[in-house]
C-alpha cells in the first residue's frame, strides 16, 4: 500500500481512492496531504536567508523579471 508524505497509508486501487475522495468531500475525513507545517517553516527560513544574501538592486531585478514573465503568460493565454 502506498504511503503519503507523512507516512499515512493511501489505497492503491481505484475504488479505494474514490472512497477516500468521497470521505474527504463529505467531511468524514480530513485531507492532510499538503498540511505540513515544516514546509512553511523552511520557506520562511529560506526567504530570510535570501533577503540577507541579496542586495536591493538584485532583488529588484529578480522581481522585475518575474513580473515580466507573469505578464507574458497572461498575454499568451488570450
PEPEMO-V338351 format. One record per helix or strand of 2 or more residues. SS is the DSSP state (H for helix, E for strand). FROM is the first residue (numbers start at 0). TO is the last residue. If there is no record, write none. Layout:
BEGIN
{{SS	FROM	TO} {SS	FROM	TO}}
END
This chain:
BEGIN
{{H	13	25} {H	36	52} {H	55	75}}
END
